Amino acid sequence: MQTIIVDCTVRDQMLAAGKEAVIQDTTGKVIGRFVAAISGDSLVDEPFPSDEELDRRTRESPRYTAEQVMDRLRSLRRSQ
């Protein structure tokens, strides 16, 4: 992931926006989205999973249809 250094003015604007903000250039074109760090000075420095790891997780993780999920949620509601 690339790191972009911003000046104090931009930093203050981003932090004043709260948890999330849309970043636009001067013409109004959306460049991206800012999400504030959860804890203190930095984000969790955990590497993004490799393509191989994502493929493995896809193969090994169970998959459920929307209907299966809804059935499970209904059964939980009934059991309360």
PAFI-342812 format. One line per 5 residues: number of its first residue (from 1); their letters; for each residue x, y, z of N, C-alpha, C. Coordinates in steps of 0.1 Angstrom, whole numbers, plus 5000, padded with zeros to 4 digits. Example, Ala and Ser with C-alpha at 12.3 -4.5 7.8 and 13.67 -1.06 7.14 Angstrom:
2
1) as) 5132/4943/5078/5123/4955/5078/5132/4967/5078  5128/4978/5071/5137/4989/5071/5129/5000/5079
//
This chain:
80
1) mqtii) 5009/4988/5000/5000/5000/5000/5009/5012/5000  5006/5022/4992/5013/5034/4991/5010/5043/5003  5019/5051/5007/5017/5061/5018/5017/5075/5011  5007/5083/5014/5007/5097/5009/5008/5106/5021  5018/5115/5020/5020/5125/5030/5012/5138/5027
6) vdctv) 5004/5142/5037/4996/5154/5035/5001/5165/5044  4998/5178/5040/5002/5189/5049/4992/5190/5061  4996/5199/5070/4988/5201/5082/4973/5205/5079  4972/5213/5069/4958/5218/5066/4949/5206/5061  4954/5198/5052/4947/5187/5047/4944/5177/5059
11) rdqml) 4955/5174/5067/4953/5165/5078/4942/5170/5087  4942/5183/5090/4931/5188/5099/4917/5187/5093  4916/5189/5080/4903/5187/5073/4899/5173/5074  4908/5164/5072/4904/5149/5072/4900/5145/5086  4908/5149/5096/4904/5145/5109/4891/5152/5114
16) aagke) 4889/5164/5109/4876/5171/5113/4864/5164/5107  4866/5157/5096/4855/5150/5089/4849/5139/5097  4857/5134/5106/4852/5122/5114/4858/5109/5109  4849/5099/5110/4854/5085/5106/4857/5084/5092  4849/5089/5083/4850/5087/5068/4848/5100/5061
21) aviqd) 4854/5101/5049/4852/5113/5041/4855/5109/5026  4848/5116/5017/4851/5114/5003/4862/5125/5000  4872/5120/4992/4883/5130/4988/4881/5133/4973  4880/5146/4970/4878/5151/4957/4889/5161/4953  4891/5162/4940/4901/5172/4935/4893/5185/4934
26) ttgkv) 4900/5196/4929/4894/5209/4928/4883/5210/4918  4882/5200/4908/4871/5200/4898/4859/5192/4903  4860/5186/4915/4849/5178/4920/4850/5163/4917  4861/5159/4910/4862/5145/4907/4866/5137/4919  4859/5126/4922/4862/5118/4934/4875/5111/4931
31) igrfv) 4884/5113/4941/4897/5106/4940/4897/5093/4948  4890/5094/4959/4890/5082/4968/4882/5085/4981  4885/5076/4991/4878/5078/5003/4888/5077/5015  4886/5085/5025/4895/5085/5036/4887/5078/5048  4894/5069/5054/4888/5062/5066/4898/5064/5077
36) aaisg) 4894/5071/5088/4903/5074/5099/4909/5061/5105  4921/5063/5110/4927/5052/5117/4919/5049/5130  4918/5036/5133/4910/5032/5145/4917/5035/5158  4930/5033/5158/4937/5035/5171/4949/5044/5169  4949/5055/5175/4960/5064/5176/4967/5068/5163
41) dslvd) 4980/5067/5163/4988/5072/5152/4988/5064/5139  4985/5051/5140/4987/5043/5128/4976/5033/5126  4975/5028/5114/4966/5017/5112/4973/5004/5116  4965/4994/5117/4971/4981/5120/4980/4977/5108  4992/4974/5111/5002/4972/5100/5002/4957/5097
46) epfps) 4991/4952/5092/4989/4938/5088/4989/4937/5073  4997/4929/5067/4997/4928/5052/4984/4923/5047  4980/4927/5035/4968/4922/5029/4971/4908/5024  4962/4899/5025/4964/4885/5021/4968/4884/5006  4977/4875/5003/4981/4873/4989/4969/4867/4981
51) deeld) 4971/4867/4968/4961/4861/4959/4959/4846/4963  4970/4839/4966/4970/4825/4969/4962/4823/4982  4964/4832/4992/4957/4830/5005/4942/4833/5003  4939/4843/4995/4924/4846/4992/4918/4834/4985  4925/4828/4975/4920/4816/4968/4918/4805/4978
56) rrtre) 4927/4802/4987/4926/4792/4997/4914/4794/5006  4912/4806/5011/4901/4810/5019/4887/4807/5012  4887/4811/4999/4875/4809/4991/4872/4794/4990  4882/4786/4987/4880/4771/4986/4876/4765/4999  4882/4769/5010/4880/4762/5022/4869/4767/5031
61) spryt) 4864/4779/5029/4853/4785/5037/4840/4781/5032  4831/4778/5041/4817/4774/5036/4810/4786/5030  4802/4783/5020/4794/4793/5013/4779/4790/5016  4772/4801/5017/4757/4800/5020/4750/4809/5010  4739/4805/5006/4730/4813/4998/4723/4823/5007
66) aeqvm) 4717/4833/5000/4710/4843/5008/4698/4837/5015  4692/4827/5009/4680/4820/5015/4685/4812/5027  4696/4806/5026/4701/4798/5038/4704/4808/5050  4710/4819/5047/4712/4829/5057/4699/4834/5064  4689/4837/5055/4677/4841/5060/4670/4830/5069
71) drlrs) 4670/4818/5064/4665/4807/5072/4671/4806/5086  4684/4807/5086/4692/4807/5099/4687/4818/5108  4686/4830/5102/4682/4842/5110/4668/4840/5116  4659/4835/5108/4645/4832/5112/4645/4822/5123  4653/4811/5122/4654/4801/5133/4659/4807/5146
76) lrrsq) 4668/4816/5145/4674/4822/5157/4663/4831/5164  4655/4838/5156/4645/4847/5161/4634/4838/5168  4631/4827/5162/4621/4818/5168/4625/4812/5181  4638/4809/5182/4643/4803/5194/4644/4812/5206  4642/4825/5204/4643/4835/5216/4631/4834/5224
//
